[in-house]
Amino acid sequence: LALAAVATAVPVPTTKYVVKLRNGVEMPMMAAGTWQYNSSEAYSSITSALKAGFSMVDTALDYHNQDGVGKAIADSGHPRESIFVETKVPGCGLDPSMKNVFDCYAGTKKDLETDLKLLNLSYVDLVIVHFPPISSMITRSCNNWSGGCQMVRAQWKAMTEFYTEGKARAIGVSNYCPSCYQCLEAMDNLTMPMVNQVQFHLGMGTDPSGFVSYHRAKGIQLQAYSVLANSVTHHASSEIVSGNLTTSIGKAHNKSAVQVALKWVVSQGIPAVTKSSNFDHLQQDLDLFSWNFTAQEKQLLDAHSTPKGSPSFACARGEAAEVLV
């Protein structure tokens, strides 16, 4: 995907580097994340991130910090339209307040409005379904016999209506498998997801499980979480932050190993979500576009095979190659 330069009311670095979603909305390549932060920590981190130059923030209903994120946006002094706000609603059956697991439509409608209320915004730029339905956590696939497809369609109906009402500029999913898309394709007047946020980091290769090529063929933009391979341990992988490959390449460019890992992700045309409470680290996270890997460095990074990872824990192994419905 080509990067495009755009004008903005606030001269922040990341708005120069965007991907264009299928509906024409331009999404920044870097987002400041808030996973595992409480409201006050999210407020502090997002405040620092916006000062550092981030123009996109990522939160979720089940992060329980959207009030802090919304307050940081309101207090920043930046025009609302200059900040790309991404949030999430839980997958069907994964919201404890949803009384009926099979009433995904009504539950999702409620969760979407709660997102806006907590953020204190009239619209978001992108809202995504955080996970496939609860049944997929067991079957490792969206399918009819488990009720997964019915839940996917009911939830997506609510998402599409939210988008049509102008309350989101774009809609998408996270951790979705090819089988989940096949569930959606049976719907009438379908608006397909524009984004799928998945795990993607150095060591997984350039096309893990065929996910990258599959989504490009579908016109669905991938976005990366756990870019330092921290989804399981909740700590960045030592192979990435202090490994011989990343540190040696970083030293050659006077950059950190983390910057090398982040740059590798975005160089694949995949936007990344990162987070930090350290202002200097946030600034470094944005310094990815003024330098380039050599051909040899890129070859070594592309071929690197550790740490291991899978784009989605909800998908059966190899599902991108064989849809399991």
Protein Blocks (a to p, Z undefined) as FASTA:
>chain_A
ZZdddddfbdcfklmpccddfkopacdfbdcdfehiafklmmmmmmmmmmnopabdcddf
klopmmmmmmmmmmnopafklpccddddddehiamklmblklmmlmmmmmmmmmmmmnop
abdfbdcdfbacfklmmnopacfknommmmmmmmmmmmmmmmmnopafbdcdehiafklm
mmmmmpghiacdfbdcddddehjajbgghlmmmmmmnopacddehklopmmnopacfklm
mpfklmmmmmmnopafklmmmmmmmmnopacddddfbfklmmmmmmmmlcccdfklmmmm
mmpcbdcddfblkbcehklmmccZZ
